[in-house]
């Protein structure tokens, strides 16, 4: 695009301007952040090329030529325009992410912290670390230092000769405007910030350094070749050293996280023992790696969300995915997970569906640290083993169900109470009852929350139980906002699903008031 604009400015050929318009439209369609290029273009127009001269050049063009330029720009924007008809989805998405992004949780209003991240990432790239694969020791920041010096040098040079500009000053204005305009603008995003988003500036940065070196060498005429050669040698040597360190780090460690060579072992297993099973990627990075290694033969379905925490949509999708026992679920180990919370939500939905997640394979990094975990999900088999850690209550209900015990865990961060019950069937035919789970304020007995549901969230109801079978029944109860500090009880019972009549309880602890018993307490400070 820049070359096309330059050619148009030099030759005034309408075809070049049409090409620039087409490429700009295509750039914005490909990545909306391409609009950043308007910042240096606008600054160059105002300070370098002079608006009057540009307007005169445009007025000199025939109306038909201007129409072609406009049509070329619209052609480049065509996919984006079509995507936003009849509803402006892109605009709505940008506006909904104006303060904090929905996808990555990036806070656009924390400008100072965001700018520090952008400058650090861009400085690392200028120092030679353009891969950003988490490999330490990637060289000295000579490139970043050279860029800072070049920026100041060219800025001072332009200010000194602002009344008598020279050929090529427009290019200098453009390069300075790229850095001074795009780096701060890149702190505002619809997703997140980082090296990927400012990589477009690297060629412009090195061009600015090259211009400053040539200008400085001309000013030092007697020693021009020596100074120029020494500076170039230092920068090239620094980048060569950085590349050697990066490659050495990759050779020693095999990479880390999403860039680990553990993915080779995963791909081999999917082509061997795990062949033929449909794949679901539960984290970012699996799909692109496996598609590349397998020449598109292995293309996992991606279920994860690029959010700080998974939404209800992810929970619903997990429920559907768990229905098919053929699936393999690909997770990164917790230390390398890009988007947190997916395992916790997925394993909870598996428990609700009475499914057991089994580790089918694990792939480690070269130092033995786990990297990739592959799970399968199947129906939980009947168990007749009593867990001593969950026993100790031994209450009996009139229907033939025994509550052996359970556990109550309060999570203040989630404002949630997790309740795990251990039941045992003592009869062959059980009614399709509902489990009563109430959170009660101890001071006055008021019910502040309830999680009544059939056992295992309806995934394994009482009539399906075998005599003497032991069943673990999980419940999660959300607490209301503004709940007053104090001590709260979790009370358990059973009632007829149709009539709502509570079942009588024979409780050894004699705490079955109102046909519900106290399982445990927790305190809100």
ABEGO torsion letter per residue (X at the ends): XAAAAAAAAAAGBAAAAAAAAAAAAAAAAABAAAAAAAAAAAAAAAAAAEAAAAAAAAAABBAAAAAAAAAAAAAAAAAAAAAAOABBAAAAAAAAAAABBAAAGBBAABAAAAAAAAAAAAAAAAAGBAAGAGBBGAEBAAAAAAAAAAAAAAAAAAAAAAABBBBGAAAAAAAAAAAAAAAAAAABBABBBEAAAAAAAAAAAAAAAAAAAAAAAAABAAAAAAAAAAAAAAAAAAAAAAAAAAAAAAAAAGEBEAABAAAAAAAAAAABAABGBBBBBABBGAAAAAAAAAGGABBBBBABBBBABBBAAAAAAAAAAAABAABBBBBBBAAABABBGAAAAAAAAAAAAGBBBBBABBBBBAAGBBABBBBBBBBBBBBABBBAAABGAGBBBAAGBBBAEEBBBBBAAAGBBBBBBBBBBABABBBBBBBBBBBBBAAAGBBABBABBBBGGGABBAAABBBGBBBBBBBBBBBBBGBBBEBBBBBBBBBBAAAGBBBBBBBAAGAABGGBBBABBBBBX
